[in-house]
Amino acid sequence: MRIREAKIGDIKQIQFVRNSVRENTLSDPKLVTDLDCEEFISKRGKGWVCEIDNRVVGFAIADLQENNIWALFIHPDFEKRGIGQKLHQIMMDWYFTQTRKTVWLGTAFHTRAEKFYKVAGWKEVGMHGTKEIKFEMTYETWQQVRNSASRIQE
């Protein structure tokens, strides 16, 4: 398993992973275009991919313009291997080296993603639109989460 910064050349594989998920699926895959992905990983923020055998199996993208986690997805064949946790940690560490502004995300109700974010220390703050929960993470909370994780690993 290798995690590295996402490149423009990864977009086709990123889109494949995004459209393979079983939960939090897009009603219309054309809603997130290749150009959207390019803008988010090269202009608005940064992205990372996880590769196994030269295949992108997961990715994460942070948006500095809107202080938002734009995406964190794992291909269903590679779930429950810790890939999401590793991508999340790298993305959040990077985000908070760029800014100390609170970051937010939206995810569907009653999904593994909802549970994942709660366990990762995100705070539910209301609704995002009509179909998603809005979560936030402050710089201070992230530091506490990272410090707790470091103590557990020692």
N, C-alpha and C positions, 0 to 999 in steps of 0.2 A: 504494500500500500504506500502510495506517495501522494503527499498533498503539496500543491504548488499554486502560484498565482495563475489565474485564468488568463488566457490569451484569446485574441479575436478568432484564431483558428480552432478554438474549442467550442465555438457557439453551436455548431450542428450537434455535437454530442451533448452539450448542456441542454439544448432544446429536446433532444431525445429523452434525457433523464426527466426533464420537467413534464413532458407529456406521457411518461410511463407511470407516474405516481398513482396510487389507488385512492388516496384521500387528498382533499384540497385541489381537486382537478379544475382546470379551466373549462368553463362552459363552451368556449370557442378557442381552440389553440391558436388561432390567428390573432388573439388579443395581445399576446406577447410575441413580438416579431424579433427576427435576428438583429435588426437595427436597434430595437430597444435594448437587447442584451449588450450589444456593442457599446451603446451610450452609457449603460450602467457600469460596465467593467472598465471603460477607458476614460470617461469624462466625469461622471457623477460620483463615482466611488471606486470600488475595487471588488474583484471576485477571486475565488479560489476553487480549484477542482481537486477531487480525490481520484487518482487513477489506480487501477489494478490491471496488470497485464496490458498497459498502454490504452486502456479503455476508461473514459470518464464514467464513474459510478455515483458521484455525488458532487454537489457544488453549493457554494454560498456566495451571496453578493450583498455588500453594504452600500447604501446610498448616502453620501455626505450632504447632498443638497437638501434632502428632505429629512435627514436624520432618521433613516428608516432601514430596517433589514428588508431588502427587496426580495430575497430568496434564500432558502436553505432546503434543498431537496436531495434525497437519496433514492437511487433506483431500487425498486422493491426486492430485487434479487440480492441486494447487498445491505438490507436493513439489519439492525440489531448486531452490528459489528463495531460500534463505537465511532463510526465515520462521522455521523452527525455531531457528536460531542466534540470531536477534534476540529471539524470545520467551524463549528460555533465558537470554540475557544480562540482559534486563530483570527477569525473575523472580528470578534469582540475586542480582543487585545489590540488589533490594528485600529479599529474604530476609535477606541479611547486614547490611542496615541495621536490621533488626528484632531480630536475635539473632546471636550468634556460635556458636551450637550447631551441631554437625555435622548436615547434612541427608542424608537417604537417599531412595532410590527403588528400585523393583523393575521389571524388564522381562523379557520373554521371551527365551529363548536364541536365538542365531543369527538375529537380526533387525537391520534397519538401526538401530533404536533402540539396541541393544547397542553397535554400532560408534560411533554418534553420541556416546553418553555417554563411551566410552573416549577418543575424540578430544578431547572437551570437558574432560578432566582428571579425570573421576570414577574412583574406585578400587573395583574389585571386592572385596567383603568376604565373600562367601559366597552362601548361598541365601536367598530370600524365599519361604517355602512350599516346594512341591515342583516348581514349574514356572517359577520366575523367578530371575534373578540379582539379588542385592542390591548396590547401589552406594552409596558415600558420598562426600560432598564436605565438607572442612573449610573453615573461614573462611580459614586460611592458604593452603591450596591454591587457593581461589578468587582470593585476592589475587594469587598468582603467575600464575595463568591470565590474569587481567585485565591485569596488568603486561606479560606476554608479548604479548598481543593488541595493547596500546597501542604497544609498540615496533615491532611488525610494521607497523602502520598508519602510523607516522611516516615 
